Amino acid sequence: MAISNPYQSYQQNSVNTASPGELTLMLYNGCLKFIHQAKKAIADQNIETKNTNIQKAQNIIQELMVTLNMDLDVSQNMMSLYDYMNRRLIEANIKNDAAILEEVEGLVTEFRDTWKEVIQVNRQKQFSQGGTA
């Protein structure tokens, strides 16, 4: 019988029990982590690690694109921004350009912070509605 890593078990349970909003927040945080690792790899001149981490960040951006609800007007704008970020990540990878990664990091951070606020507002609404029932 194999003994599982408790941290991996915790991570798996976190993903399995997260709401869709929390999963999106996890994606943004993961994207930021990979961009940060790619910037470090550029500084260390580790091309393979840079490439791997930029590709992971791209995969997350592509997942966010696929999961957009295109019935909402705001989704068209978000799709354009996600597409822009994806193209900039490709360019950063080709040019080994940390400045481009910082630009994308800033955009992802804004999305993440806004998303975090949306989750908090929704939780407050649910709490206040639950308290009046």
N, CA and C atoms as an extended XYZ file, in Angstrom:
399
Properties=species:S:1:pos:R:3:atomname:S:1:resname:S:1:resid:I:1 pbc="F F F"
N         0.841       -1.181        0.000 N   MET     1
C         0.000        0.000        0.000 CA  MET     1
C         0.882        1.238        0.000 C   MET     1
N         0.660        2.114       -0.926 N   ALA     2
C         1.472        3.328       -1.040 CA  ALA     2
C         0.953        4.395       -0.084 C   ALA     2
N         1.890        5.091        0.524 N   ILE     3
C         1.531        6.198        1.402 CA  ILE     3
C         1.530        7.456        0.554 C   ILE     3
N         0.386        8.146        0.535 N   SER     4
C         0.291        9.343       -0.305 CA  SER     4
C         0.869       10.548        0.421 C   SER     4
N         1.295       11.495       -0.366 N   ASN     5
C         1.825       12.744        0.155 CA  ASN     5
C         0.658       13.557        0.709 C   ASN     5
N         0.691       13.941        1.995 N   PRO     6
C        -0.443       14.685        2.576 CA  PRO     6
C        -0.710       16.005        1.863 C   PRO     6
N         0.349       16.682        1.399 N   TYR     7
C         0.166       17.944        0.683 CA  TYR     7
C        -0.579       17.718       -0.619 C   TYR     7
N        -0.219       16.640       -1.352 N   GLN     8
C        -0.916       16.333       -2.596 CA  GLN     8
C        -2.376       15.981       -2.321 C   GLN     8
N        -2.631       15.264       -1.255 N   SER     9
C        -4.011       14.930       -0.884 CA  SER     9
C        -4.800       16.188       -0.575 C   SER     9
N        -4.170       17.119        0.154 N   TYR    10
C        -4.822       18.390        0.473 CA  TYR    10
C        -5.130       19.166       -0.800 C   TYR    10
N        -4.149       19.248       -1.706 N   GLN    11
C        -4.356       19.964       -2.968 CA  GLN    11
C        -5.500       19.342       -3.766 C   GLN    11
N        -5.507       18.021       -3.860 N   GLN    12
C        -6.548       17.330       -4.618 CA  GLN    12
C        -7.915       17.593       -4.007 C   GLN    12
N        -8.017       17.540       -2.671 N   ASN    13
C        -9.283       17.812       -2.002 CA  ASN    13
C        -9.711       19.256       -2.212 C   ASN    13
N        -8.750       20.182       -2.222 N   SER    14
C        -9.065       21.597       -2.451 CA  SER    14
C        -9.705       21.787       -3.820 C   SER    14
N        -9.150       21.129       -4.818 N   VAL    15
C        -9.683       21.246       -6.175 CA  VAL    15
C       -11.048       20.569       -6.263 C   VAL    15
N       -11.170       19.393       -5.664 N   ASN    16
C       -12.422       18.636       -5.765 CA  ASN    16
C       -13.583       19.320       -5.055 C   ASN    16
N       -13.314       20.108       -4.016 N   THR    17
C       -14.379       20.728       -3.240 CA  THR    17
C       -14.568       22.210       -3.543 C   THR    17
N       -13.781       22.756       -4.449 N   ALA    18
C       -13.856       24.185       -4.764 CA  ALA    18
C       -15.072       24.490       -5.639 C   ALA    18
N       -15.621       25.678       -5.433 N   SER    19
C       -16.701       26.156       -6.295 CA  SER    19
C       -16.097       26.564       -7.642 C   SER    19
N       -16.935       26.731       -8.661 N   PRO    20
C       -16.394       27.201       -9.948 CA  PRO    20
C       -15.631       28.517       -9.815 C   PRO    20
N       -16.114       29.424       -8.988 N   GLY    21
C       -15.418       30.693       -8.780 CA  GLY    21
C       -14.056       30.500       -8.143 C   GLY    21
N       -13.982       29.594       -7.167 N   GLU    22
C       -12.699       29.310       -6.512 CA  GLU    22
C       -11.736       28.618       -7.471 C   GLU    22
N       -12.261       27.766       -8.361 N   LEU    23
C       -11.404       27.109       -9.352 CA  LEU    23
C       -10.792       28.138      -10.298 C   LEU    23
N       -11.588       29.129      -10.704 N   THR    24
C       -11.067       30.190      -11.564 CA  THR    24
C        -9.968       30.956      -10.846 C   THR    24
N       -10.180       31.240       -9.569 N   LEU    25
C        -9.162       31.927       -8.769 CA  LEU    25
C        -7.880       31.091       -8.702 C   LEU    25
N        -8.021       29.782       -8.550 N   MET    26
C        -6.857       28.887       -8.534 CA  MET    26
C        -6.115       28.945       -9.872 C   MET    26
N        -6.867       29.025      -10.964 N   LEU    27
C        -6.228       29.117      -12.287 CA  LEU    27
C        -5.415       30.401      -12.402 C   LEU    27
N        -5.999       31.523      -11.981 N   TYR    28
C        -5.255       32.792      -12.029 CA  TYR    28
C        -3.985       32.698      -11.185 C   TYR    28
N        -4.104       32.153       -9.975 N   ASN    29
C        -2.933       32.037       -9.101 CA  ASN    29
C        -1.883       31.114       -9.695 C   ASN    29
N        -2.309       30.026      -10.324 N   GLY    30
C        -1.373       29.120      -10.974 CA  GLY    30
C        -0.656       29.793      -12.129 C   GLY    30
N        -1.395       30.562      -12.900 N   CYS    31
C        -0.804       31.286      -14.030 CA  CYS    31
C         0.265       32.249      -13.522 C   CYS    31
N        -0.037       32.974      -12.459 N   LEU    32
C         0.939       33.904      -11.887 CA  LEU    32
C         2.182       33.176      -11.391 C   LEU    32
N         1.975       32.008      -10.783 N   LYS    33
C         3.113       31.212      -10.296 CA  LYS    33
C         4.026       30.811      -11.455 C   LYS    33
N         3.429       30.346      -12.553 N   PHE    34
C         4.235       29.908      -13.691 CA  PHE    34
C         4.939       31.075      -14.369 C   PHE    34
N         4.289       32.237      -14.446 N   ILE    35
C         4.934       33.419      -15.017 CA  ILE    35
C         6.126       33.819      -14.149 C   ILE    35
N         5.936       33.788      -12.838 N   HIS    36
C         7.036       34.131      -11.922 CA  HIS    36
C         8.207       33.165      -12.112 C   HIS    36
N         7.908       31.866      -12.220 N   GLN    37
C         8.966       30.870      -12.420 CA  GLN    37
C         9.661       31.065      -13.768 C   GLN    37
N         8.899       31.459      -14.789 N   ALA    38
C         9.493       31.702      -16.107 CA  ALA    38
C        10.418       32.913      -16.055 C   ALA    38
N        10.029       33.973      -15.340 N   LYS    39
C        10.896       35.144      -15.210 CA  LYS    39
C        12.200       34.770      -14.507 C   LYS    39
N        12.106       33.946      -13.466 N   LYS    40
C        13.312       33.496      -12.762 CA  LYS    40
C        14.195       32.666      -13.695 C   LYS    40
N        13.563       31.826      -14.497 N   ALA    41
C        14.325       30.988      -15.425 CA  ALA    41
C        15.040       31.837      -16.480 C   ALA    41
N        14.413       32.923      -16.926 N   ILE    42
C        15.078       33.822      -17.876 CA  ILE    42
C        16.299       34.439      -17.205 C   ILE    42
N        16.124       34.885      -15.961 N   ALA    43
C        17.249       35.488      -15.229 CA  ALA    43
C        18.383       34.481      -15.046 C   ALA    43
N        18.014       33.214      -14.829 N   ASP    44
C        19.008       32.156      -14.633 CA  ASP    44
C        19.508       31.579      -15.959 C   ASP    44
N        18.992       32.081      -17.059 N   GLN    45
C        19.320       31.591      -18.405 CA  GLN    45
C        19.017       30.102      -18.565 C   GLN    45
N        17.931       29.672      -17.942 N   ASN    46
C        17.490       28.284      -18.042 CA  ASN    46
C        16.332       28.239      -19.053 C   ASN    46
N        16.674       28.041      -20.295 N   ILE    47
C        15.717       28.125      -21.399 CA  ILE    47
C        14.645       27.041      -21.297 C   ILE    47
N        15.020       25.845      -20.925 N   GLU    48
C        14.047       24.748      -20.845 CA  GLU    48
C        12.988       25.024      -19.786 C   GLU    48
N        13.414       25.470      -18.613 N   THR    49
C        12.466       25.769      -17.531 CA  THR    49
C        11.582       26.951      -17.912 C   THR    49
N        12.172       27.959      -18.557 N   LYS    50
C        11.397       29.114      -19.021 CA  LYS    50
C        10.308       28.659      -19.970 C   LYS    50
N        10.682       27.856      -20.940 N   ASN    51
C         9.735       27.359      -21.936 CA  ASN    51
C         8.610       26.566      -21.286 C   ASN    51
N         8.961       25.659      -20.391 N   THR    52
C         7.962       24.826      -19.720 CA  THR    52
C         6.964       25.678      -18.943 C   THR    52
N         7.457       26.652      -18.198 N   ASN    53
C         6.569       27.460      -17.370 CA  ASN    53
C         5.714       28.421      -18.192 C   ASN    53
N         6.261       28.972      -19.268 N   ILE    54
C         5.437       29.827      -20.132 CA  ILE    54
C         4.343       28.993      -20.788 C   ILE    54
N         4.667       27.783      -21.203 N   GLN    55
C         3.651       26.915      -21.797 CA  GLN    55
C         2.560       26.569      -20.787 C   GLN    55
N         2.936       26.366      -19.536 N   LYS    56
C         1.934       26.094      -18.491 CA  LYS    56
C         1.032       27.312      -18.295 C   LYS    56
N         1.618       28.501      -18.299 N   ALA    57
C         0.820       29.731      -18.178 CA  ALA    57
C        -0.127       29.858      -19.375 C   ALA    57
N         0.379       29.551      -20.577 N   GLN    58
C        -0.459       29.590      -21.781 CA  GLN    58
C        -1.616       28.599      -21.676 C   GLN    58
N        -1.341       27.408      -21.178 N   ASN    59
C        -2.397       26.404      -21.027 CA  ASN    59
C        -3.508       26.914      -20.111 C   ASN    59
N        -3.127       27.620      -19.057 N   ILE    60
C        -4.130       28.166      -18.137 CA  ILE    60
C        -4.937       29.251      -18.836 C   ILE    60
N        -4.281       30.147      -19.547 N   ILE    61
C        -4.993       31.201      -20.278 CA  ILE    61
C        -5.955       30.563      -21.286 C   ILE    61
N        -5.504       29.525      -21.975 N   GLN    62
C        -6.362       28.847      -22.952 CA  GLN    62
C        -7.556       28.184      -22.264 C   GLN    62
N        -7.347       27.635      -21.079 N   GLU    63
C        -8.453       27.039      -20.317 CA  GLU    63
C        -9.457       28.116      -19.922 C   GLU    63
N        -8.959       29.278      -19.507 N   LEU    64
C        -9.856       30.381      -19.164 CA  LEU    64
C       -10.657       30.829      -20.389 C   LEU    64
N       -10.035       30.793      -21.563 N   MET    65
C       -10.726       31.164      -22.805 CA  MET    65
C       -11.849       30.173      -23.122 C   MET    65
N       -11.550       28.896      -22.965 N   VAL    66
C       -12.516       27.846      -23.296 CA  VAL    66
C       -13.726       27.891      -22.361 C   VAL    66
N       -13.510       28.287      -21.122 N   THR    67
C       -14.591       28.246      -20.141 CA  THR    67
C       -15.406       29.538      -20.074 C   THR    67
N       -15.066       30.529      -20.901 N   LEU    68
C       -15.858       31.767      -20.913 CA  LEU    68
C       -17.287       31.489      -21.367 C   LEU    68
N       -18.234       32.127      -20.703 N   ASN    69
C       -19.631       32.061      -21.112 CA  ASN    69
C       -19.847       33.159      -22.154 C   ASN    69
N       -19.828       32.779      -23.424 N   MET    70
C       -19.880       33.761      -24.503 CA  MET    70
C       -21.274       34.390      -24.664 C   MET    70
N       -22.248       33.959      -23.863 N   ASP    71
C       -23.567       34.598      -23.880 CA  ASP    71
C       -23.528       35.959      -23.186 C   ASP    71
N       -22.503       36.197      -22.381 N   LEU    72
C       -22.383       37.463      -21.662 CA  LEU    72
C       -21.567       38.452      -22.479 C   LEU    72
N       -22.000       39.715      -22.487 N   ASP    73
C       -21.306       40.748      -23.261 CA  ASP    73
C       -19.855       40.910      -22.822 C   ASP    73
N       -19.607       40.851      -21.522 N   VAL    74
C       -18.250       41.067      -20.998 CA  VAL    74
C       -17.283       39.989      -21.486 C   VAL    74
N       -17.813       38.834      -21.825 N   SER    75
C       -16.955       37.722      -22.254 CA  SER    75
C       -16.218       38.033      -23.555 C   SER    75
N       -16.838       38.810      -24.439 N   GLN    76
C       -16.167       39.191      -25.682 CA  GLN    76
C       -14.891       39.979      -25.382 C   GLN    76
N       -15.002       40.931      -24.446 N   ASN    77
C       -13.833       41.730      -24.052 CA  ASN    77
C       -12.783       40.867      -23.366 C   ASN    77
N       -13.240       39.973      -22.491 N   MET    78
C       -12.300       39.095      -21.790 CA  MET    78
C       -11.586       38.182      -22.776 C   MET    78
N       -12.325       37.682      -23.766 N   MET    79
C       -11.719       36.806      -24.773 CA  MET    79
C       -10.600       37.544      -25.503 C   MET    79
N       -10.856       38.808      -25.857 N   SER    80
C        -9.831       39.599      -26.545 CA  SER    80
C        -8.597       39.777      -25.672 C   SER    80
N        -8.803       40.039      -24.398 N   LEU    81
C        -7.668       40.218      -23.483 CA  LEU    81
C        -6.918       38.908      -23.258 C   LEU    81
N        -7.657       37.816      -23.100 N   TYR    82
C        -6.996       36.508      -22.946 CA  TYR    82
C        -6.173       36.180      -24.193 C   TYR    82
N        -6.746       36.450      -25.367 N   ASP    83
C        -6.029       36.191      -26.617 CA  ASP    83
C        -4.754       37.038      -26.675 C   ASP    83
N        -4.868       38.293      -26.287 N   TYR    84
C        -3.704       39.184      -26.257 CA  TYR    84
C        -2.632       38.628      -25.311 C   TYR    84
N        -3.050       38.215      -24.106 N   MET    85
C        -2.085       37.678      -23.137 CA  MET    85
C        -1.409       36.427      -23.680 C   MET    85
N        -2.177       35.570      -24.332 N   ASN    86
C        -1.622       34.340      -24.897 CA  ASN    86
C        -0.572       34.660      -25.967 C   ASN    86
N        -0.894       35.625      -26.851 N   ARG    87
C         0.068       36.008      -27.888 CA  ARG    87
C         1.319       36.641      -27.286 C   ARG    87
N         1.153       37.415      -26.238 N   ARG    88
C         2.306       38.034      -25.567 CA  ARG    88
C         3.172       36.969      -24.883 C   ARG    88
N         2.544       35.940      -24.334 N   LEU    89
C         3.326       34.852      -23.731 CA  LEU    89
C         4.159       34.135      -24.788 C   LEU    89
N         3.576       33.925      -25.953 N   ILE    90
C         4.323       33.305      -27.056 CA  ILE    90
C         5.519       34.185      -27.416 C   ILE    90
N         5.279       35.487      -27.525 N   GLU    91
C         6.349       36.420      -27.872 CA  GLU    91
C         7.439       36.432      -26.787 C   GLU    91
N         7.027       36.418      -25.521 N   ALA    92
C         8.000       36.404      -24.419 CA  ALA    92
C         8.860       35.147      -24.486 C   ALA    92
N         8.242       34.045      -24.856 N   ASN    93
C         8.968       32.779      -24.941 CA  ASN    93
C         9.992       32.826      -26.071 C   ASN    93
N         9.580       33.337      -27.214 N   ILE    94
C        10.476       33.404      -28.375 CA  ILE    94
C        11.643       34.348      -28.111 C   ILE    94
N        11.345       35.498      -27.490 N   LYS    95
C        12.353       36.544      -27.307 CA  LYS    95
C        13.088       36.476      -25.970 C   LYS    95
N        12.708       35.513      -25.092 N   ASN    96
C        13.276       35.451      -23.735 CA  ASN    96
C        13.146       36.815      -23.043 C   ASN    96
N        11.949       37.387      -23.106 N   ASP    97
C        11.713       38.759      -22.664 CA  ASP    97
C        10.931       38.800      -21.358 C   ASP    97
N        11.628       39.099      -20.267 N   ALA    98
C        10.986       39.169      -18.954 CA  ALA    98
C        10.041       40.360      -18.856 C   ALA    98
N        10.304       41.428      -19.601 N   ALA    99
C         9.432       42.610      -19.558 CA  ALA    99
C         8.029       42.264      -20.078 C   ALA    99
N         7.957       41.449      -21.105 N   ILE   100
C         6.650       41.018      -21.616 CA  ILE   100
C         5.950       40.169      -20.563 C   ILE   100
N         6.705       39.306      -19.900 N   LEU   101
C         6.109       38.493      -18.837 CA  LEU   101
C         5.553       39.377      -17.724 C   LEU   101
N         6.266       40.450      -17.406 N   GLU   102
C         5.778       41.368      -16.374 CA  GLU   102
C         4.484       42.046      -16.809 C   GLU   102
N         4.390       42.387      -18.088 N   GLU   103
C         3.155       42.981      -18.611 CA  GLU   103
C         1.981       42.007      -18.440 C   GLU   103
N         2.174       40.755      -18.850 N   VAL   104
C         1.120       39.751      -18.733 CA  VAL   104
C         0.815       39.488      -17.257 C   VAL   104
N         1.850       39.455      -16.442 N   GLU   105
C         1.661       39.248      -15.004 CA  GLU   105
C         0.756       40.339      -14.423 C   GLU   105
N         0.957       41.577      -14.857 N   GLY   106
C         0.123       42.678      -14.385 CA  GLY   106
C        -1.336       42.495      -14.776 C   GLY   106
N        -1.572       42.057      -16.015 N   LEU   107
C        -2.942       41.824      -16.469 CA  LEU   107
C        -3.596       40.677      -15.700 C   LEU   107
N        -2.869       39.575      -15.529 N   VAL   108
C        -3.418       38.424      -14.803 CA  VAL   108
C        -3.697       38.807      -13.349 C   VAL   108
N        -2.811       39.604      -12.762 N   THR   109
C        -3.015       40.045      -11.373 CA  THR   109
C        -4.293       40.872      -11.262 C   THR   109
N        -4.528       41.765      -12.238 N   GLU   110
C        -5.767       42.559      -12.217 CA  GLU   110
C        -6.994       41.667      -12.328 C   GLU   110
N        -6.969       40.696      -13.240 N   PHE   111
C        -8.076       39.752      -13.375 CA  PHE   111
C        -8.288       38.986      -12.065 C   PHE   111
N        -7.197       38.495      -11.501 N   ARG   112
C        -7.277       37.718      -10.271 CA  ARG   112
C        -7.863       38.546       -9.128 C   ARG   112
N        -7.370       39.765       -8.957 N   ASP   113
C        -7.841       40.610       -7.866 CA  ASP   113
C        -9.315       40.965       -8.033 C   ASP   113
N        -9.721       41.246       -9.265 N   THR   114
C       -11.134       41.537       -9.533 CA  THR   114
C       -11.984       40.312       -9.249 C   THR   114
N       -11.505       39.152       -9.676 N   TRP   115
C       -12.245       37.907       -9.463 CA  TRP   115
C       -12.384       37.626       -7.973 C   TRP   115
N       -11.331       37.883       -7.216 N   LYS   116
C       -11.360       37.677       -5.763 CA  LYS   116
C       -12.436       38.563       -5.125 C   LYS   116
N       -12.534       39.815       -5.583 N   GLU   117
C       -13.561       40.733       -5.081 CA  GLU   117
C       -14.955       40.220       -5.406 C   GLU   117
N       -15.148       39.714       -6.622 N   VAL   118
C       -16.448       39.172       -7.023 CA  VAL   118
C       -16.842       38.020       -6.093 C   VAL   118
N       -15.906       37.135       -5.814 N   ILE   119
C       -16.184       36.003       -4.915 CA  ILE   119
C       -16.582       36.515       -3.536 C   ILE   119
N       -15.843       37.500       -3.017 N   GLN   120
C       -16.142       38.032       -1.688 CA  GLN   120
C       -17.515       38.699       -1.645 C   GLN   120
N       -17.853       39.474       -2.671 N   VAL   121
C       -19.165       40.128       -2.732 CA  VAL   121
C       -20.266       39.076       -2.782 C   VAL   121
N       -20.084       38.041       -3.595 N   ASN   122
C       -21.090       36.974       -3.685 CA  ASN   122
C       -21.251       36.244       -2.359 C   ASN   122
N       -20.151       36.005       -1.662 N   ARG   123
C       -20.234       35.342       -0.350 CA  ARG   123
C       -21.001       36.218        0.635 C   ARG   123
N       -20.733       37.521        0.610 N   GLN   124
C       -21.437       38.442        1.510 CA  GLN   124
C       -22.927       38.455        1.200 C   GLN   124
N       -23.281       38.444       -0.081 N   LYS   125
C       -24.683       38.399       -0.483 CA  LYS   125
C       -25.340       37.113        0.005 C   LYS   125
N       -24.649       35.995       -0.191 N   GLN   126
C       -25.208       34.700        0.257 CA  GLN   126
C       -25.376       34.688        1.759 C   GLN   126
N       -24.411       35.233        2.481 N   PHE   127
C       -24.475       35.264        3.946 CA  PHE   127
C       -25.620       36.129        4.416 C   PHE   127
N       -25.771       37.320        3.810 N   SER   128
C       -26.822       38.236        4.234 CA  SER   128
C       -28.200       37.686        3.847 C   SER   128
N       -28.299       37.009        2.723 N   GLN   129
C       -29.578       36.401        2.327 CA  GLN   129
C       -29.905       35.226        3.226 C   GLN   129
N       -28.863       34.475        3.598 N   GLY   130
C       -29.087       33.316        4.489 CA  GLY   130
C       -29.493       33.766        5.885 C   GLY   130
N       -29.014       34.923        6.312 N   GLY   131
C       -29.335       35.413        7.651 CA  GLY   131
C       -30.752       35.936        7.764 C   GLY   131
N       -31.382       36.316        6.639 N   THR   132
C       -32.737       36.859        6.682 CA  THR   132
C       -33.788       35.788        6.448 C   THR   132
N       -33.381       34.620        6.069 N   ALA   133
C       -34.348       33.553        5.756 CA  ALA   133
C       -34.918       32.957        7.017 C   ALA   133
